[in-house]
């Protein structure tokens, strides 16, 4: 409970999507994406006679509405740039610069992409049924996505709902959910790039971060994850890549 009645998070309503020409049927996990606080991106096709389009709302420019006649399975906007990533037939990936009106890159995957997102200012993370790929769309030498690691068997049958990468791209986590004994169970794969090994963790949400502590010469690199079991919920915070110059970080839960 916040002290003095001050809430730790302030919620502000920016707009009602239905007031921005978005049909209620288009507001869902598969058709509406929010990669950052800059753009809302919606794929919309109201009925069989309606032409498919992508509607982009620029939250940083008086909720400006941009419409493009695009047919795609999925569309995600860059965090801050007028760059859009499109996925068609689950395997064809195309990147367009909307401002310059030009295609930046395209690639055909060997497997269906079941989840994807921008994990940094430059790169996409793509999760297939067997592997995880990274693609720096602004690097001219990287013509296609690069395989980073294979998925754990424990994620088989899970719906992938998130993918996170830490700032130095040495740690990654895939988050999936599945029905188990009448509840939604969370399964995560935490991967260390330097060690080339994965760890299976029960959890529904995860994030990486750093913490500066007075009296310690270096920042702590941390991994936090939340898990909800049949008996209750818990938040865990643990150190990754422990720095010998710092005092040991005590695991918190």
N, C-alpha and C positions, 0 to 999 in steps of 0.2 A: 504494500500500500504506500503510495507516495506521501511524503510528509507535507503538512500544511495545505493539503488539498490540491497540490500542484501535480498535474498529470505528467508522466515522463514522455508521453507521445501526444502531440496535438494533431487532431484530425480536421482537415479542411475540405469541404466539398468544392471541387473545381467545376464540375458540370454534370448534368444528367445526360447519359449517352443517348437516350431516346429523344432528347431535344436537339441532338446533333445529327439527325437523319439516320440514326442507327435503329434497326428493327429489333424488338426484344428477342426474337429468335436467333439473332446474330451475336447476342451477348452470352458467350459461353467459353469454356476452356479450349475448345478446338478451333474457334473462329475469332476470338478477341484476345489480343496480346498486349502486354504492357511491359516492355523490356527495361524501361527507366521512367523517370518522372518527366520525360520530354514528349514522348509520342504514345498515343493509343492507336493501334493498328487493327482494323476489323475487316475480315472477308465477309462479303454480303451477297447473297443471292436469295431473294425473298421467296420466289416461286419459279416454276419451270420456264415461264415466259420471260422472267427477268434476266438480264445479262449480268454475269458475275463481275464484281468490282471489288477493289480494295479501297477502303476509306481510312484516311490517316488524319488524326486530330493532333495538331501541334499545341501542346499545353503551355508552351513557353512563348507563344505568339497569339495571344487572345483567342485561344481555342480555334485557330484557323483550320478549316476543313479542306482536305485535298482528296480528290477522287481520281482513281485510275482504273481503266477497264482491264483488269488482270484476272485470269483464271488460274488459281493455284490451290494446292492442298493446305498450305500454311504460308503465312507471311509475317516476318518480324522486322521491325525497324531497328536501325542502329541506335545506340544510346543517345547520341547527340547530333549525328549527321543525317542529311537527307539521303541515306543509303538504305535500301530495302533488300532483304534476303527472301527469296521465294523458293518453295519446294513443290514440285509437281510429280504425280505418280509415285510418290514416296521416295524416289531415287534421284530425280533431276534437281540440282541445286543451281540457282542463278542469283547473281548479285547485281543490282542496278543502282547507279547514282541518279536519283530523281532530279536533282538540281542541274546536273550536266546533261541529263537525258541520254545516258550511255550505259551499256552493259560493262561491268567491271570484270566479272568472271562467270564461268559456268563449269559444272562438273556432273558426271554421271556416276553414282555410287553403285557398288556391287551388291549391296543389301539395302533393304528398306530402312530409312531413318525414322526411328520411333520417337525420338525427342531431340530438340536442338535449341540452342539459345546463343546469344552473344555473351561470352564470358569475360571479354575485355573490350577496350576501345578499337582493337584491330581484328579480333578473332572470334570465330564461331566454334562452338563445341557441338559435335554431332554424335548421337548415340544410336547404334544399330542393335539388332538382336544379339550380336556376338562381341562387338568391339566399340571403342570410343575413338573419335577422330577430332583433330584440331585443324582449323583452316584460317590462316592469316590472309584475309581478302585484300589487303593493301600491299602485300609483299609480291612483287612481280615474279620472283623466283619460285613461288609456291603455287603451281598451276592447279593442284587438286588437294583435297583434304589428306592429312597425314595421320596414319594410325598411331595412337599413343599407347593404348593398352587394351587387353581383352576383358570382357565382362565376366564376373564371377558366376558360376552355375547357380548360386543362391538367388540371383536376380531373375532367373527363368520364371516366366509366368507373372512377373510383376509389371504394373503400369509405371513407366518411368515418369516422374513428376518434376525432377530438378537435376541440375548438374552444376557444380561449383568448382572453381579453380582458385588457388591462392595467388597472391600478387607476383611471386617469382616463378609461378607455373611449375612448382616442384611437387605440389600436392593437389589431388583431385578427388571429388566424391560424387558418386551417382546415387540418386535417391529414388527408390521405388516403393509402391504400395501394393498390397494384395489382400484378398479376403482370407481370414484364417480364424476358425472357431467362432464365427459370428461377429468378428470385429475386423477393422481395417488395420492390418499389421504393416509396419514400416521396415524396409530392408535397405541398408546402405553399403556401398563398396567404397572404402577409403583406399586410395592408391598413392604410393610414394614413387615418384619418377626416378629419384636417385637410387633407391633400393630395388626398384623393379618388382615390388611385392604389393599385394592387396590385403586388406583386412575386412572381414565381414562384420558389420555392426547393426544391431537393431536400432532403428530410429526413423523418424518421419520428416525431419527438417535438419539442415546443417549449414554452417557458415564458417569461413576462415577470417582471421583478423590478426591485428598486432596490438600489443599493449606496452606502453612506456611506463615504467615504474621508477619513482624517485630512488636514487641510490644505486640503480643498476645501469651498467654501461651500454647495454644493448636492449633493443625491443624484444619482447617475447612474441614468438609466433604461436598462435593459438588456433585450436579447432573446437568449435562448439556444436553440439547436436542435442536435439530434443527427441524424447521417446515417450510414447503413451502405451502402457500395457493395460491388461485387464484390471490391475490393482491401482493404477494411478499414472501420473505424468511426472517427468523429471527432465531438467536441463543439465547437461554436462559440459564442462569446459576443461580441456586438456592441452598440454603443450606439445607442439611438434617441432622437430629439429632443435632440440635443446642446445642453447649456447652455453659453453663451459664458463664464459666470463660472468654470467649471471648466476644469482642464487637460484636454486631449483624452484620451479613454479609448482605450487601445490594444486593437485587436481581438485576441481570444485564441482559440486553436484547439489 
